Amino acid sequence: MNQAQLLNLLARHQGRAAGIKARDLAAAAGISPRRLRTLISQARDEGIAICGTPSTGYYVPQTPEELAESCAYLEHRALHSLRLLSRMKKVALPELLGQLKLNQA
């Protein structure tokens, strides 16, 4: 399974209401859920809009609102992970974010 094949499968799932759960999409693609997540992450890294939440499953957005909703979900999830990281390192979140910026420079 490559990215083009994944996108062809997702083409059948236009809009939030037509979302498909990860396990079902992985089964349809004949790959593991882990491989599916890797392919979706790679596609998103390339700027391909693949939306999804645990409650909706994966889908191609039909409206700007669907895309914004999915982006808000991803942002919330990322911030939650960063908060956990800051607590584990016993560093304030703004300080941690500053450190991350310095490490990327």
FENLIN-V174234 format. One record per backbone hydrogen bond with DSSP energy under -0.5 kcal/mol. CO is the residue of the C=O (numbers start at 0). NH is the residue of the N-H. E is the energy in kcal/mol with one decimal. If there is no record, write none. Layout:
BEGIN
((CO & NH & E) (CO & NH & E))
END
This chain:
BEGIN
((1 & 5 & -2.2) (2 & 6 & -2.6) (3 & 7 & -2.0) (4 & 8 & -2.0) (5 & 9 & -2.6) (6 & 10 & -1.4) (8 & 11 & -1.3) (9 & 12 & -2.5) (12 & 14 & -0.6) (12 & 59 & -2.8) (14 & 17 & -1.5) (15 & 18 & -1.9) (19 & 57 & -3.0) (20 & 24 & -2.6) (21 & 25 & -2.9) (22 & 26 & -2.0) (23 & 27 & -2.4) (24 & 28 & -1.9) (25 & 29 & -1.1) (25 & 30 & -2.4) (31 & 35 & -2.3) (32 & 36 & -2.4) (33 & 37 & -2.0) (34 & 38 & -2.5) (35 & 39 & -2.5) (36 & 40 & -2.5) (37 & 41 & -2.4) (38 & 42 & -2.3) (39 & 43 & -2.5) (40 & 44 & -2.5) (41 & 45 & -1.2) (42 & 47 & -2.5) (43 & 46 & -1.9) (47 & 49 & -1.0) (48 & 50 & -0.5) (50 & 58 & -2.2) (52 & 56 & -2.9) (56 & 52 & -0.8) (57 & 19 & -2.1) (58 & 50 & -2.6) (58 & 60 & -0.5) (59 & 14 & -3.4) (62 & 66 & -1.7) (63 & 67 & -2.7) (64 & 68 & -2.5) (65 & 69 & -2.1) (66 & 70 & -2.5) (67 & 71 & -2.4) (68 & 72 & -1.9) (69 & 73 & -2.3) (70 & 74 & -2.5) (71 & 75 & -2.5) (72 & 76 & -2.3) (73 & 77 & -2.3) (74 & 78 & -2.7) (75 & 79 & -2.2) (76 & 80 & -2.0) (77 & 81 & -2.3) (78 & 82 & -2.4) (79 & 83 & -2.1) (80 & 84 & -2.3) (81 & 85 & -2.5) (82 & 86 & -2.1) (83 & 87 & -2.5) (84 & 88 & -2.2) (85 & 89 & -0.5) (85 & 90 & -2.7) (86 & 89 & -0.5) (91 & 95 & -2.7) (92 & 96 & -2.7) (93 & 97 & -2.0) (94 & 98 & -2.3) (95 & 99 & -2.5) (96 & 100 & -2.0) (97 & 101 & -2.0) (98 & 102 & -2.4) (99 & 103 & -1.4) (100 & 104 & -0.9) (101 & 104 & -0.5))
END
